[in-house]
Amino acid sequence: MASPDLDEAARTDLVRRLMAARRGVRAAKQALDSEAEAAAHKAVDRVKRALGERGPVWWDDGAPDLNRHLAKNTPYADWYRDVGRSSRGGS
């Protein structure tokens, strides 16, 4: 999700640039051009940071950031355990 602080024109431009950078990644992979691929990945990262999708968070809802944590090590541990049981058909 993009930062709500971006106005519509800026967000639209950044999304356009993101799609172009992603197309650049695809083209570089198809061409087996590792230098171009690395450059395209850097372009994707720059745009995602400008959109607010990477880097410092722009929201402050007071909830802990649980990204990069295993579900079993979070307040969702019981839910995760129960989902695992139900997907195996056990109880």
NUPA-854255 format. One record per residue (C-alpha): residue in one letter; y, z, x. Coordinates in pm, 1 decimal. Layout:
(node "A" (Y Z X))
...
***
This chain:
(node "M" (0.0 0.0 0.0))
(node "A" (340.2 -93.1 130.3))
(node "S" (616.0 161.0 166.3))
(node "P" (816.8 188.9 -156.2))
(node "D" (1130.7 205.7 59.2))
(node "L" (1101.9 -170.1 120.5))
(node "D" (1301.1 -390.5 -111.0))
(node "E" (1114.3 -672.2 -283.6))
(node "A" (1249.1 -946.6 -57.9))
(node "A" (1152.9 -761.8 260.0))
(node "R" (807.4 -677.1 124.9))
(node "T" (749.3 -1036.9 17.4))
(node "D" (853.2 -1166.8 358.9))
(node "L" (630.0 -917.0 539.2))
(node "V" (331.3 -1004.2 319.9))
(node "R" (390.5 -1373.8 392.8))
(node "R" (398.7 -1296.2 765.5))
(node "L" (82.6 -1085.0 733.9))
(node "M" (-107.4 -1367.7 567.8))
(node "A" (8.6 -1609.5 838.0))
(node "A" (-104.5 -1369.6 1109.8))
(node "R" (-443.8 -1329.6 942.9))
(node "R" (-479.6 -1705.6 925.4))
(node "G" (-397.6 -1706.8 1296.6))
(node "V" (-683.1 -1464.1 1363.1))
(node "R" (-922.5 -1687.3 1170.6))
(node "A" (-808.4 -2004.4 1347.0))
(node "A" (-832.2 -1841.9 1690.1))
(node "K" (-1184.3 -1718.8 1616.1))
(node "Q" (-1289.8 -2063.7 1503.0))
(node "A" (-1140.3 -2213.7 1819.0))
(node "L" (-1306.3 -1945.2 2033.3))
(node "D" (-962.9 -1871.5 2183.6))
(node "S" (-971.3 -1503.1 2277.9))
(node "E" (-610.0 -1495.4 2399.1))
(node "A" (-479.1 -1643.5 2075.5))
(node "E" (-701.6 -1409.3 1877.8))
(node "A" (-564.5 -1104.8 2062.3))
(node "A" (-208.6 -1225.0 2000.6))
(node "A" (-282.7 -1280.1 1631.2))
(node "H" (-436.1 -932.0 1598.6))
(node "K" (-120.7 -787.3 1755.5))
(node "A" (89.4 -980.6 1505.0))
(node "V" (-120.5 -839.8 1217.9))
(node "D" (-70.7 -488.0 1355.7))
(node "R" (307.6 -532.8 1390.7))
(node "V" (342.6 -652.7 1032.0))
(node "K" (115.8 -381.1 892.0))
(node "R" (329.6 -122.2 1071.8))
(node "A" (645.6 -279.7 927.8))
(node "L" (489.3 -262.0 581.7))
(node "G" (410.1 104.9 632.8))
(node "E" (33.4 50.0 617.1))
(node "R" (-15.0 176.7 972.7))
(node "G" (167.9 425.9 1186.9))
(node "P" (346.4 736.5 1067.6))
(node "V" (299.6 812.5 699.5))
(node "W" (592.7 747.3 469.2))
(node "W" (470.8 972.0 189.7))
(node "D" (466.1 1347.8 174.7))
(node "D" (257.2 1476.5 -111.3))
(node "G" (143.9 1787.7 73.6))
(node "A" (-220.4 1682.5 72.4))
(node "P" (-407.7 1687.2 402.2))
(node "D" (-473.0 1352.2 568.3))
(node "L" (-850.6 1313.5 553.6))
(node "N" (-864.6 965.8 702.4))
(node "R" (-1107.4 935.9 991.0))
(node "H" (-1304.7 1239.0 872.0))
(node "L" (-1664.0 1225.9 760.2))
(node "A" (-1690.5 1304.3 388.8))
(node "K" (-1933.1 1585.4 467.0))
(node "N" (-1654.9 1756.4 666.1))
(node "T" (-1396.9 1747.1 387.2))
(node "P" (-1343.1 1910.6 47.7))
(node "Y" (-1547.1 1614.9 -87.0))
(node "A" (-1868.2 1734.7 83.3))
(node "D" (-2039.4 1846.7 -237.8))
(node "W" (-1951.3 1524.3 -416.2))
(node "Y" (-2075.3 1320.6 -119.8))
(node "R" (-2402.6 1510.8 -110.2))
(node "D" (-2453.8 1461.5 -485.4))
(node "V" (-2378.7 1089.0 -465.5))
(node "G" (-2638.6 1056.0 -191.7))
(node "R" (-2897.4 1227.0 -408.5))
(node "S" (-2825.2 1016.0 -714.7))
(node "S" (-2840.8 689.1 -518.7))
(node "R" (-3190.8 779.2 -398.3))
(node "G" (-3304.2 868.9 -747.3))
(node "G" (-3368.3 1230.6 -646.3))
(node "S" (-3226.9 1548.9 -781.8))
***
